[in-house]
Amino acid sequence: MSSEFDIIQDYFNWQQTAASVRVGVGDDAAVLDLTAKQGQELIISVDTFIEGVHFPKNAPVEAIGHKALAVNLSDLAAMGAEPAWFTLAITLPESNQQWLKAFSLGLKKLADQHNIVLIGGDTTRGSLSITIQVMGFVTAGEALLRSTAKPNDKIYVSGYLGDAAIGLALIQARLKADMLSQTANTFCRNALNFPYPQNTLSKIIRPYATACLDISDGLLQDLTHILKASNVSARLDSDKIPLSSHALELGYDTALPYALSGGDDYQLLFTVPPENEAKLLKRIADADESISCIGTIGVNNDDKIRDSSGNLISTTGYQHFYGE
């Protein structure tokens, strides 16, 4: 196996530049200049990716690099934070040059798109796992939390839901490929492998939203996280949940459960007071973004989700296990 120094120099010393990074990759620790961050708060998130648990064993290597960073960037988006830096700790069974090149490519492409700088990390030998810690900034007191939804807030989601879960079902042969067109097959698999974090949208909604998180475990389960943290309930209009034309090739009744409970969407789920809706929707239209109102926060403090008729909806979601 190549030495840690060789792996870092060959695949992760990207020569990125940022005024805030005095010392980055290549020294014992990073040195960061925070003088330009006065009046802001530091937001930190970390996730570990393990093969067979968080991504399929046959996942494209470039996709592994992309997704490992994407899910962390999505956490920053959920908090309304601007990405700044990240660290990478990777455990490898062997130093496969082709694997490292593809992984680094997927990682760097997304990092460059979001102006986030790799400032350090660690490599070691063992079963494949990837840990990324991201850091970002938000104006003091303006971070979006999951604990601040209010009764009568409108519930919104970004983009479409369920495509990634359908992609996983295709990969695991729980859905037959011939149930979808080739275009839809490719789209749903890419939704799983290459999720795109909603950091641009996050900056738009931050002044108008009361609470926010990103959908990783499925709409119902993640909405429940907001309800429990905020001590409220919700009324959900299932017929307003946004489904892509690709998902709808399965038929509405088949596609909807993937949107409700499938997970891996990495879209934003957020609440907006009625008085902020018009201003937000104008900003969304001007930015050519897509959001959908799917329900309302209720006055009950039982953290339950009910349908438009008042019936309780069972909440299940992603269990962090990809299986074979």
C-alpha positions as CSV (number, residue, x, y, z in Angstrom):
1,M,0.0,0.0,0.0
2,S,1.3,3.5,-0.8
3,S,2.2,5.6,2.1
4,E,-0.2,8.1,3.6
5,F,1.9,10.9,2.3
6,D,1.9,9.6,-1.2
7,I,-1.9,9.1,-1.2
8,I,-2.4,12.7,0.0
9,Q,0.0,14.2,-2.4
10,D,-1.2,12.2,-5.4
11,Y,-5.0,12.4,-4.9
12,F,-6.0,15.0,-2.3
13,N,-3.4,17.9,-2.5
14,W,-5.6,19.9,-4.9
15,Q,-3.8,23.2,-4.4
16,Q,-7.1,24.9,-3.6
17,T,-6.8,28.5,-2.5
18,A,-8.9,30.5,0.0
19,A,-8.1,33.7,1.9
20,S,-9.2,32.0,5.1
21,V,-6.8,29.0,4.8
22,R,-3.3,29.9,5.9
23,V,-2.2,26.3,6.0
24,G,-4.2,23.4,4.6
25,V,-3.4,19.9,3.3
26,G,0.2,18.7,3.9
27,D,1.0,19.9,7.4
28,D,0.2,18.4,10.8
29,A,-2.9,20.6,11.1
30,A,-4.8,23.3,9.3
31,V,-4.4,26.9,10.2
32,L,-7.5,29.0,9.5
33,D,-7.9,32.8,9.5
34,L,-11.2,33.8,11.1
35,T,-10.8,37.6,11.0
36,A,-13.3,37.9,8.1
37,K,-15.9,35.8,10.0
38,Q,-16.8,38.4,12.7
39,G,-20.5,38.3,13.5
40,Q,-20.9,34.8,12.1
41,E,-21.4,31.4,13.8
42,L,-19.5,28.3,12.9
43,I,-21.6,25.3,11.8
44,I,-20.0,21.9,11.9
45,S,-21.4,18.5,10.7
46,V,-19.8,15.1,10.3
47,D,-20.9,11.9,8.6
48,T,-19.3,8.4,8.1
49,F,-19.9,6.4,5.0
50,I,-19.5,2.6,5.2
51,E,-19.7,0.3,2.2
52,G,-22.8,-1.9,2.3
53,V,-24.4,0.3,4.9
54,H,-24.5,3.8,3.4
55,F,-23.8,2.9,-0.2
56,P,-24.1,-0.3,-2.3
57,K,-21.0,-2.4,-2.7
58,N,-21.2,-1.9,-6.5
59,A,-21.7,1.9,-6.4
60,P,-19.6,3.8,-9.0
61,V,-16.5,5.0,-7.3
62,E,-16.8,8.6,-8.5
63,A,-20.3,8.6,-7.1
64,I,-19.0,7.5,-3.7
65,G,-16.7,10.5,-3.6
66,H,-19.5,12.8,-4.7
67,K,-22.1,11.5,-2.3
68,A,-19.8,11.4,0.7
69,L,-19.4,15.2,0.4
70,A,-22.9,15.9,-0.8
71,V,-24.7,14.5,2.3
72,N,-22.5,16.7,4.5
73,L,-23.1,19.8,2.3
74,S,-26.8,19.0,2.6
75,D,-26.5,19.3,6.4
76,L,-25.0,22.8,6.0
77,A,-27.8,23.6,3.6
78,A,-30.4,22.5,6.2
79,M,-28.8,24.9,8.7
80,G,-28.7,27.8,6.2
81,A,-24.9,27.8,6.4
82,E,-22.4,28.8,3.7
83,P,-19.8,26.0,3.1
84,A,-16.2,26.9,3.9
85,W,-13.9,23.9,4.7
86,F,-13.9,20.1,5.1
87,T,-11.7,17.3,6.3
88,L,-11.5,13.8,5.0
89,A,-10.6,10.6,6.9
90,I,-10.6,7.5,4.7
91,T,-9.9,3.9,5.5
92,L,-9.0,1.7,2.5
93,P,-8.4,-2.0,2.2
94,E,-5.7,-1.3,-0.4
95,S,-4.2,1.6,-2.3
96,N,-5.9,1.1,-5.6
97,Q,-4.8,3.9,-7.9
98,Q,-7.7,3.7,-10.2
99,W,-10.2,3.7,-7.3
100,L,-8.4,6.7,-5.6
101,K,-8.4,8.7,-8.8
102,A,-12.1,8.2,-9.4
103,F,-13.0,8.9,-5.8
104,S,-10.9,12.0,-5.7
105,L,-12.5,13.2,-9.0
106,G,-16.0,12.9,-7.6
107,L,-15.1,14.6,-4.4
108,K,-13.2,17.5,-6.0
109,K,-15.9,18.2,-8.7
110,L,-18.5,18.8,-6.0
111,A,-16.1,20.7,-3.7
112,D,-15.2,23.1,-6.5
113,Q,-18.9,23.6,-7.4
114,H,-19.6,24.7,-3.8
115,N,-16.4,26.6,-3.1
116,I,-15.5,24.4,-0.1
117,V,-11.8,23.7,0.6
118,L,-10.3,20.4,1.7
119,I,-8.0,21.4,4.6
120,G,-6.8,18.1,6.0
121,G,-7.6,14.6,7.0
122,D,-6.2,11.1,7.5
123,T,-5.8,7.8,5.6
124,T,-5.4,4.4,7.1
125,R,-5.8,0.7,6.1
126,G,-8.9,-1.4,6.9
127,S,-12.4,-2.0,5.6
128,L,-13.6,0.8,3.4
129,S,-15.1,3.7,5.3
130,I,-15.2,7.5,4.6
131,T,-15.7,10.2,7.2
132,I,-16.1,13.8,6.2
133,Q,-16.5,16.8,8.5
134,V,-17.8,20.0,6.9
135,M,-17.6,23.5,8.4
136,G,-19.6,26.5,7.3
137,F,-20.8,29.9,8.5
138,V,-24.1,31.6,9.1
139,T,-24.9,35.1,10.4
140,A,-25.1,34.9,14.2
141,G,-28.6,34.0,15.3
142,E,-29.8,33.1,11.8
143,A,-29.1,29.3,11.7
144,L,-32.1,27.3,10.6
145,L,-33.1,24.7,13.3
146,R,-35.6,21.8,13.4
147,S,-37.0,22.9,16.7
148,T,-38.6,26.2,15.7
149,A,-41.6,25.3,13.6
150,K,-44.8,27.1,14.6
151,P,-48.5,26.2,14.4
152,N,-50.1,27.3,11.1
153,D,-46.7,27.4,9.3
154,K,-46.9,26.0,5.8
155,I,-44.8,22.9,5.1
156,Y,-42.6,23.0,2.0
157,V,-40.2,20.6,0.2
158,S,-37.7,21.3,-2.6
159,G,-37.4,19.4,-5.8
160,Y,-38.9,15.9,-6.3
161,L,-39.0,13.1,-3.8
162,G,-38.6,9.3,-4.2
163,D,-36.3,9.1,-7.2
164,A,-33.3,8.0,-5.2
165,A,-35.3,5.3,-3.4
166,I,-36.5,4.0,-6.7
167,G,-32.9,4.0,-7.9
168,L,-31.9,1.9,-5.0
169,A,-34.9,-0.5,-5.5
170,L,-33.7,-0.9,-9.1
171,I,-30.1,-1.6,-8.1
172,Q,-31.3,-4.2,-5.5
173,A,-33.8,-5.7,-8.1
174,R,-36.8,-5.0,-5.9
175,L,-38.1,-3.2,-8.9
176,K,-37.7,-4.7,-12.4
177,A,-35.8,-2.4,-14.8
178,D,-38.4,-2.9,-17.5
179,M,-41.0,-1.2,-15.3
180,L,-39.3,2.1,-16.3
181,S,-37.9,3.6,-19.5
182,Q,-34.1,3.6,-19.9
183,T,-34.2,7.3,-19.4
184,A,-36.1,6.9,-16.1
185,N,-33.8,4.1,-15.0
186,T,-30.7,6.2,-15.5
187,F,-32.3,9.3,-13.9
188,C,-33.3,7.4,-10.7
189,R,-30.0,5.7,-10.3
190,N,-28.2,9.0,-10.7
191,A,-30.6,10.5,-8.1
192,L,-29.3,7.9,-5.7
193,N,-25.6,8.1,-6.6
194,F,-25.2,11.8,-7.3
195,P,-27.6,13.8,-5.1
196,Y,-27.1,17.5,-5.4
197,P,-27.2,19.4,-2.1
198,Q,-29.5,22.4,-2.0
199,N,-27.1,25.0,-0.7
200,T,-28.2,27.7,-3.2
201,L,-31.8,27.3,-2.3
202,S,-30.9,27.3,1.4
203,K,-29.7,30.9,1.1
204,I,-33.0,31.9,-0.5
205,I,-35.3,30.4,2.1
206,R,-33.2,31.3,5.2
207,P,-34.8,34.7,5.8
208,Y,-38.4,33.3,5.4
209,A,-38.3,29.8,7.0
210,T,-38.9,29.0,10.7
211,A,-37.5,25.5,10.7
212,C,-35.6,23.3,8.2
213,L,-33.8,20.0,7.7
214,D,-32.7,17.9,4.8
215,I,-34.6,14.7,3.8
216,S,-32.2,11.8,4.3
217,D,-34.4,9.2,6.1
218,G,-37.6,9.8,4.1
219,L,-40.2,12.6,4.2
220,L,-42.4,11.1,6.9
221,Q,-39.6,10.2,9.3
222,D,-37.8,13.5,8.8
223,L,-41.0,15.5,9.2
224,T,-41.5,13.7,12.5
225,H,-38.0,15.0,13.6
226,I,-39.3,18.5,13.1
227,L,-42.6,17.8,14.9
228,K,-40.9,16.2,17.9
229,A,-38.2,18.9,18.2
230,S,-40.8,21.7,17.8
231,N,-43.5,20.0,19.9
232,V,-46.1,20.4,17.2
233,S,-48.1,18.2,14.8
234,A,-48.8,18.3,11.0
235,R,-51.5,17.9,8.4
236,L,-50.0,16.5,5.2
237,D,-51.6,16.7,1.7
238,S,-50.2,13.6,0.0
239,D,-51.5,14.5,-3.4
240,K,-49.3,17.6,-3.3
241,I,-46.0,15.7,-2.8
242,P,-43.9,16.4,-5.8
243,L,-43.1,13.3,-8.0
244,S,-41.0,13.4,-11.1
245,S,-42.2,12.3,-14.4
246,H,-39.7,9.4,-14.2
247,A,-41.1,8.2,-10.9
248,L,-44.6,8.4,-12.2
249,E,-43.8,5.9,-14.9
250,L,-44.4,3.4,-12.1
251,G,-47.9,4.8,-11.5
252,Y,-48.8,7.2,-8.8
253,D,-49.8,4.6,-6.2
254,T,-46.5,2.7,-6.6
255,A,-44.3,5.8,-6.7
256,L,-45.8,7.7,-3.7
257,P,-44.5,5.3,-1.0
258,Y,-40.9,5.9,-2.3
259,A,-41.5,9.6,-1.8
260,L,-43.0,9.2,1.6
261,S,-40.5,6.8,3.2
262,G,-37.7,6.0,0.8
263,G,-35.1,8.5,1.9
264,D,-31.8,9.6,0.2
265,D,-33.6,12.6,-1.4
266,Y,-31.4,15.3,0.2
267,Q,-34.0,17.9,-0.6
268,L,-34.9,20.5,2.0
269,L,-38.0,20.2,4.2
270,F,-38.9,23.5,5.8
271,T,-41.7,25.5,7.4
272,V,-42.8,29.0,6.4
273,P,-45.2,31.4,8.3
274,P,-48.2,32.4,6.1
275,E,-47.1,36.0,6.2
276,N,-43.7,35.1,4.5
277,E,-45.1,32.9,1.7
278,A,-45.7,35.6,-0.9
279,K,-42.2,37.1,-0.5
280,L,-40.6,33.6,-0.5
281,L,-42.4,32.5,-3.6
282,K,-41.4,35.6,-5.5
283,R,-37.7,34.9,-4.6
284,I,-38.1,31.3,-5.7
285,A,-39.6,32.3,-9.0
286,D,-36.9,34.9,-9.7
287,A,-34.2,32.2,-8.9
288,D,-36.0,29.6,-11.1
289,E,-36.0,27.2,-8.2
290,S,-38.7,24.6,-7.4
291,I,-40.6,24.1,-4.1
292,S,-43.9,22.6,-3.2
293,C,-46.3,23.3,-0.3
294,I,-47.4,19.9,1.0
295,G,-49.1,20.6,4.3
296,T,-49.5,22.7,7.4
297,I,-48.1,22.6,11.0
298,G,-50.9,21.8,13.4
299,V,-51.7,23.1,16.9
300,N,-51.6,19.7,18.6
301,N,-48.4,19.0,20.4
302,D,-48.5,15.2,19.8
303,D,-45.8,15.2,17.0
304,K,-48.3,13.1,14.8
305,I,-48.8,13.4,11.1
306,R,-52.4,13.3,9.8
307,D,-53.8,13.2,6.3
308,S,-56.2,15.8,4.9
309,S,-59.1,13.9,6.5
310,G,-57.5,13.9,9.9
311,N,-56.4,10.2,9.9
312,L,-53.1,9.3,11.4
313,I,-50.3,8.4,9.0
314,S,-47.7,5.8,9.9
315,T,-44.2,7.0,9.8
316,T,-41.3,4.7,8.7
317,G,-38.2,5.6,6.9
318,Y,-34.7,4.7,5.8
319,Q,-32.8,2.5,8.3
320,H,-29.2,3.1,7.2
321,F,-28.7,-0.3,5.6
322,Y,-28.3,-0.9,1.9
323,G,-27.9,-4.7,2.2
324,E,-26.5,-6.5,-0.8
